[in-house]
Amino acid sequence: NGLGDHESLVEKDTLVSGSAFYYHNLRLVAGLANALGRREEAAAYNRRAAEVAKAFQEKLYDPATGKYGLGTQACQAFALYMGITPPEARGKALAVLVEDLEKHDGALTTGIFGTRYMLMALSDLGRADLAYALVARKEFPGWGHMIEQGATSLCDHWEYRDNTFSHNLPMFGSVDEWLYAVVAGIRPAEDAVGWNMITIKPCPGGDLTWAEGRYASVHGEIRSRWELTDDGRITLSVTIPPDTTAEITMPCKDGEKIEEYNEKEAAWRPAPESNRTGANTFKCGPGVYQWRAPWEGKK
């Protein structure tokens, strides 16, 4: 039931969207119960969520094609973003999403929900290049098209026209979240409470040579800035506020030599191994950090 993927440019599949939202809300309530120490209720909601996910896969997923429901961009994005798709099926489900984008010449067909979930799912599953292309697109439909038509704020409809209900409505404002969470890489950790745990994992792409994001959390300002330099490196500067911890991932290939700037010595030194939690990931407390590493991506 419900609006489904509101303002979709293709037929909506409300069974997919409604079931996905049901699963998502069960998981949210389970998390809230767990945060409040109500373990039995959390376990009950998690069990129900698992039942819904199982039924979702059995009834709405076609293992032969990798499609969910109608197989639209929104259908695939709902399942992938919500985490309903099991690991062994993600590749096939993502391929359907990518193929549908190609079928529409790289254009989105999604409404207000599917757009958000598609940008995030593509980015988190290794196809941030497609998300960047969608955001930069100037042809209909997209944010660039709104700007090309003279818009100075977001419209509530992909098509910019005089009889659109509103030329100033944040329904398609999920692109702002994507800019913060993917381009700048600033997100709360999965188990964070009030941003007490932070992840910084920027994802350079498109024609950008630098990006900077700032978020005013309750603990203080979080900053992330990356830049591609002329000497073939990428630099990352991060500010982590008091009373928080952060996992910071340098956006470079595994095994690359990562250097950290030592302010006292005013020099670059090999990044310490003591706080590494992965090949390119560091666990850090409050402070200001700078790293650099070789960069072989597009500049």
Summary of the structure (lengths in Angstrom):
residues: 299
radius of gyration: 20.8
end to end distance: 45.6
largest distance: 62.0
contacts: 934
relative contact order: 0.08
helix: 37%
strand: 21%
